[in-house]
Amino acid sequence: MMSESSSFVKGVVLGGVFCMLVTLLGHIKVGHGTKAHHHEHHHIQAPNKEDVLNLSEAERMELSKSIRVYCIILVKPKALGHWAAVRETWSKHCDKAEFYSSEDVRVFDSVALNTNDMWAMMRKAYKITYERYKDEFNWFFLAYPTTFAIIENLKYFLLRKDPSQPFYIGHTVKSGDLEYVDGEGGIVLSIESLRRLSRVLEDPDKCPEQGGMIWKLAEDKQLAICLKYTGAFAENAEDSEGKDVFNTKAVSTLIKEAMATHPQQVVDGCCSDSAITFSGLAANHMHVMMYGVYRLRPYGHTYSDALVFLPPAGSDND
């Protein structure tokens, strides 16, 4: 459930403080926080509270049911600890989540891709996803096993977005002339973007499996190149105040940076109240984040969110 007050970020901050105590992370580094940066690409924002409150109850219920998110988690056997943590925590909040592994692993159920190359894994995962689920879901969220996601916040962000339009969202980065979504923060494709991607994946000239270059590009950049040929472009996701909601760092790191750069406004300088992802987490930090985000609640306080995103049928999520 999406909280429209600062209670959410307080929970996240508490989780981050726990992470800091557990790991005793190194020295404070000066950073830029999650304030909006000046990019040439588009910035798309989450809806305002008022936008949702103006909807009728029937419209709210219809919206909450219409946003269906399929989660793709790319994993390798060496990351079994993270694999288990994601499986036990945030992935339960997806409408459906599947792990795509570089090889067959008996310990956990997964879709074996039989390749160790991350770009090849991503290609195959998207291709399989489209073939199997193109008529069942309208949004597709891809993450690495070190990423923690708050799926309810993602659904809230997507309320007024049209999945029939060709775009994909996350934390955008500019590299030369290429604008792409950083995979560390998670990548969200609309069904139309996935449809176009599935077509261009069959074109080795526009979207080669090996990249066709002397040097090897990261998989998120390869994805951007392929999608650019289809007319689907990267969009930076922000809250209504212009703060990034897809984070490529752990919440503990963001807190420490905020303590250095905004010591009098650590919460405001750290993270968005409607953050969707944090990255670079240790496996045990996933459980700490679950505690801070979903379980810790102050006694006597009630939450009057305008929308309720019900858990998937049969889910034992928090």
C-alpha positions as CSV (number, residue, x, y, z in Angstrom):
1,M,0.0,0.0,0.0
2,M,1.3,3.4,-1.0
3,S,1.6,5.9,1.8
4,E,1.1,9.5,0.9
5,S,2.8,11.0,3.9
6,S,6.4,11.0,5.1
7,S,5.7,7.8,7.1
8,F,7.1,5.8,4.2
9,V,10.4,7.5,4.0
10,K,10.8,7.4,7.8
11,G,10.4,3.6,7.6
12,V,12.9,3.4,4.8
13,V,15.4,5.7,6.7
14,L,15.0,3.5,9.7
15,G,15.8,0.5,7.6
16,G,18.8,2.3,6.2
17,V,20.1,3.1,9.7
18,F,19.8,-0.5,10.6
19,C,21.8,-1.4,7.5
20,M,24.4,1.1,8.5
21,L,24.7,-0.4,11.9
22,V,24.9,-3.9,10.6
23,T,27.6,-3.3,8.0
24,L,29.6,-0.4,9.5
25,L,30.0,1.0,6.1
26,G,33.1,3.2,5.4
27,H,33.7,6.9,5.5
28,I,31.1,9.4,4.5
29,K,31.3,10.4,0.9
30,V,30.0,13.6,-0.6
31,G,27.3,12.9,-3.2
32,H,24.5,14.6,-5.0
33,G,21.6,12.8,-3.3
34,T,18.5,12.1,-5.3
35,K,17.7,15.6,-6.3
36,A,16.8,16.0,-10.0
37,H,19.6,16.6,-12.3
38,H,19.6,18.5,-15.6
39,H,19.1,16.0,-18.4
40,E,18.1,16.4,-22.0
41,H,15.8,13.4,-21.8
42,H,12.2,13.5,-20.6
43,H,11.3,13.5,-16.9
44,I,8.0,11.8,-16.0
45,Q,6.5,12.2,-12.5
46,A,4.3,10.3,-10.2
47,P,0.7,11.6,-9.8
48,N,0.0,14.2,-7.1
49,K,-2.1,13.2,-4.1
50,E,-4.9,15.5,-5.3
51,D,-5.0,13.7,-8.7
52,V,-5.9,10.4,-7.0
53,L,-8.3,12.0,-4.5
54,N,-10.3,13.5,-7.3
55,L,-11.0,10.0,-8.7
56,S,-14.2,8.3,-7.8
57,E,-14.0,5.2,-5.6
58,A,-15.0,3.0,-8.7
59,E,-12.2,4.6,-10.7
60,R,-9.7,4.0,-8.0
61,M,-10.6,0.4,-7.7
62,E,-10.5,-0.1,-11.5
63,L,-7.0,1.5,-11.6
64,S,-5.6,-0.6,-8.8
65,K,-6.8,-3.8,-10.6
66,S,-5.6,-2.7,-14.1
67,I,-1.9,-2.2,-13.3
68,R,-0.3,-5.6,-13.4
69,V,3.4,-5.9,-13.1
70,Y,5.5,-8.9,-14.1
71,C,8.9,-9.0,-12.4
72,I,12.1,-10.4,-14.1
73,I,15.0,-11.1,-11.8
74,L,18.3,-11.9,-13.6
75,V,20.4,-14.2,-11.4
76,K,23.5,-16.4,-11.4
77,P,24.3,-19.3,-9.1
78,K,27.0,-17.4,-7.3
79,A,24.4,-15.1,-6.0
80,L,22.3,-17.7,-4.2
81,G,22.1,-15.6,-1.0
82,H,20.6,-12.7,-2.8
83,W,18.4,-15.0,-4.9
84,A,16.9,-16.4,-1.7
85,A,16.5,-13.0,-0.1
86,V,14.6,-11.5,-3.1
87,R,12.5,-14.6,-3.3
88,E,11.5,-14.3,0.4
89,T,11.0,-10.5,0.4
90,W,9.9,-7.9,-2.2
91,S,9.3,-10.2,-5.2
92,K,6.2,-11.6,-3.5
93,H,4.6,-8.2,-4.1
94,C,4.8,-8.6,-7.9
95,D,1.7,-9.8,-9.7
96,K,4.1,-12.5,-10.9
97,A,7.8,-12.8,-10.4
98,E,10.2,-15.2,-12.1
99,F,13.9,-15.7,-11.8
100,Y,16.0,-16.1,-15.0
101,S,19.2,-17.9,-14.3
102,S,22.4,-18.3,-16.3
103,E,22.1,-22.0,-15.8
104,D,19.8,-24.6,-14.3
105,V,19.9,-24.5,-10.5
106,R,18.1,-27.2,-8.5
107,V,17.8,-25.2,-5.3
108,F,15.3,-22.7,-6.6
109,D,12.8,-22.7,-9.5
110,S,14.1,-20.6,-12.4
111,V,14.0,-20.2,-16.1
112,A,17.4,-21.5,-17.3
113,L,18.9,-19.3,-20.0
114,N,22.1,-21.3,-20.5
115,T,24.4,-18.4,-20.9
116,N,26.7,-16.4,-18.6
117,D,26.7,-13.2,-20.7
118,M,24.4,-10.6,-19.1
119,W,23.3,-9.1,-22.4
120,A,22.5,-12.5,-23.8
121,M,20.6,-13.3,-20.5
122,M,18.6,-10.1,-20.8
123,R,17.7,-10.7,-24.4
124,K,16.5,-14.2,-23.8
125,A,14.6,-13.2,-20.7
126,Y,12.7,-10.4,-22.5
127,K,12.0,-12.7,-25.5
128,I,10.6,-15.5,-23.3
129,T,8.6,-13.0,-21.3
130,Y,6.9,-11.5,-24.3
131,E,6.1,-14.9,-25.8
132,R,4.5,-16.1,-22.6
133,Y,3.0,-13.0,-21.0
134,K,2.2,-10.4,-23.7
135,D,-1.5,-10.8,-23.1
136,E,-1.4,-11.1,-19.3
137,F,0.6,-8.1,-18.1
138,N,1.0,-4.5,-19.1
139,W,4.2,-3.5,-17.3
140,F,7.5,-5.5,-17.1
141,F,10.0,-4.7,-14.3
142,L,13.5,-6.1,-14.6
143,A,15.9,-6.1,-11.7
144,Y,19.2,-7.6,-10.5
145,P,19.3,-9.6,-7.2
146,T,21.0,-6.8,-5.3
147,T,18.0,-4.5,-5.9
148,F,15.1,-3.9,-3.5
149,A,11.8,-2.8,-4.9
150,I,8.6,-1.4,-3.5
151,I,6.1,-2.6,-6.1
152,E,3.2,-0.7,-4.6
153,N,5.1,2.5,-5.2
154,L,5.8,1.4,-8.8
155,K,2.1,0.8,-9.4
156,Y,1.2,4.2,-7.9
157,F,3.8,5.8,-10.2
158,L,2.3,4.0,-13.2
159,L,-1.3,5.1,-12.4
160,R,-1.6,7.6,-15.2
161,K,0.9,6.1,-17.6
162,D,-0.3,4.5,-20.8
163,P,1.3,1.0,-21.4
164,S,0.3,1.2,-25.1
165,Q,2.9,3.9,-25.5
166,P,6.6,3.1,-26.4
167,F,8.7,4.2,-23.5
168,Y,10.7,2.7,-20.7
169,I,11.5,4.2,-17.3
170,G,14.0,4.1,-14.4
171,H,17.1,6.1,-13.5
172,T,18.3,7.6,-16.8
173,V,22.0,8.2,-17.6
174,K,23.5,9.9,-20.6
175,S,26.6,8.4,-22.1
176,G,27.7,10.4,-25.2
177,D,24.7,10.5,-27.4
178,L,23.1,7.5,-25.8
179,E,20.5,7.9,-23.1
180,Y,19.7,4.7,-21.2
181,V,18.1,3.4,-18.0
182,D,20.7,2.2,-15.5
183,G,20.0,-1.4,-14.8
184,E,21.2,-1.1,-11.2
185,G,18.0,0.8,-10.4
186,G,15.7,-1.5,-12.3
187,I,14.1,-1.1,-15.7
188,V,10.4,-0.9,-16.4
189,L,9.1,-1.5,-20.0
190,S,5.6,-0.9,-21.1
191,I,3.9,-3.7,-23.1
192,E,4.3,-1.6,-26.3
193,S,8.1,-1.2,-25.7
194,L,8.4,-4.9,-25.0
195,R,6.5,-5.7,-28.2
196,R,8.8,-3.5,-30.3
197,L,11.8,-4.9,-28.5
198,S,10.7,-8.5,-29.3
199,R,10.7,-7.5,-33.0
200,V,14.1,-5.8,-33.1
201,L,15.7,-8.7,-31.2
202,E,15.2,-10.6,-34.5
203,D,17.2,-8.0,-36.4
204,P,21.0,-8.7,-36.0
205,D,21.9,-5.5,-37.8
206,K,20.1,-3.2,-35.4
207,C,20.2,-5.4,-32.3
208,P,23.2,-7.8,-32.4
209,E,23.5,-10.5,-29.8
210,Q,27.2,-9.8,-29.3
211,G,27.2,-6.1,-29.8
212,G,29.4,-6.2,-32.9
213,M,32.1,-3.8,-31.3
214,I,35.7,-4.2,-30.3
215,W,34.7,-3.2,-26.8
216,K,31.8,-4.7,-24.9
217,L,28.9,-2.5,-23.8
218,A,27.0,-3.1,-20.6
219,E,23.6,-4.8,-21.1
220,D,21.6,-1.8,-20.1
221,K,23.3,0.3,-22.8
222,Q,22.8,-2.5,-25.4
223,L,19.1,-2.5,-24.5
224,A,18.9,1.3,-25.1
225,I,20.6,1.0,-28.5
226,C,18.1,-1.7,-29.6
227,L,15.1,0.2,-28.2
228,K,16.2,3.4,-29.8
229,Y,15.8,1.8,-33.2
230,T,12.2,1.1,-32.4
231,G,11.3,4.6,-31.3
232,A,11.1,3.7,-27.6
233,F,13.2,6.0,-25.4
234,A,14.4,6.2,-21.8
235,E,12.4,8.3,-19.4
236,N,13.7,9.4,-16.0
237,A,11.2,8.7,-13.2
238,E,10.7,11.3,-10.5
239,D,8.2,12.1,-7.7
240,S,6.1,15.3,-7.7
241,E,9.0,17.2,-6.2
242,G,11.5,16.2,-8.9
243,K,13.4,13.6,-6.8
244,D,14.5,10.3,-8.4
245,V,12.5,7.3,-7.4
246,F,14.7,4.6,-9.0
247,N,17.9,4.6,-6.9
248,T,21.1,3.1,-8.0
249,K,22.6,3.1,-4.5
250,A,21.6,1.5,-1.2
251,V,19.5,3.6,1.2
252,S,22.3,3.5,3.7
253,T,24.7,5.1,1.2
254,L,22.1,7.8,0.3
255,I,21.6,8.6,4.0
256,K,25.3,8.9,4.6
257,E,25.6,11.2,1.6
258,A,22.7,13.3,2.8
259,M,24.3,13.5,6.3
260,A,27.4,15.0,4.6
261,T,25.6,17.3,2.2
262,H,22.4,18.2,4.0
263,P,23.1,17.6,7.7
264,Q,20.1,19.7,8.8
265,Q,17.7,18.0,6.3
266,V,18.8,14.4,6.1
267,V,15.4,13.0,5.2
268,D,14.6,15.6,2.5
269,G,18.2,15.3,1.2
270,C,18.2,11.5,1.1
271,C,15.3,10.0,-0.6
272,S,11.9,10.4,-2.2
273,D,8.9,9.6,0.0
274,S,7.7,7.5,-2.9
275,A,11.0,5.7,-3.8
276,I,10.6,2.6,-5.9
277,T,14.0,1.0,-5.8
278,F,17.3,0.9,-3.9
279,S,20.3,-1.0,-5.2
280,G,23.5,-2.6,-4.0
281,L,22.0,-4.2,-0.9
282,A,23.5,-7.2,0.9
283,A,21.2,-10.2,1.2
284,N,20.4,-9.6,4.9
285,H,19.6,-6.0,4.2
286,M,16.6,-7.1,2.1
287,H,15.0,-8.4,5.3
288,V,15.9,-5.2,7.1
289,M,14.2,-3.2,4.4
290,M,11.1,-5.3,4.5
291,Y,10.9,-4.5,8.2
292,G,11.3,-0.8,7.7
293,V,9.0,-0.5,4.7
294,Y,6.2,-3.0,5.4
295,R,6.2,-4.1,9.0
296,L,7.1,-1.2,11.3
297,R,4.1,0.9,12.1
298,P,3.5,3.4,15.0
299,Y,0.7,2.3,17.2
300,G,-2.4,4.5,17.1
301,H,-1.7,5.9,13.7
302,T,-4.0,5.1,10.8
303,Y,-3.2,5.2,7.1
304,S,-5.8,6.7,4.7
305,D,-4.3,5.9,1.3
306,A,-6.6,6.7,-1.6
307,L,-5.6,3.5,-3.3
308,V,-5.1,-0.1,-2.1
309,F,-3.0,-2.5,-4.2
310,L,-4.1,-5.9,-3.1
311,P,-1.5,-8.7,-3.1
312,P,-1.5,-11.3,-5.8
313,A,-3.8,-14.3,-5.3
314,G,-2.2,-16.9,-3.1
315,S,0.7,-14.6,-2.1
316,D,2.0,-14.8,1.5
317,N,3.5,-11.3,1.2
318,D,3.7,-8.9,4.1
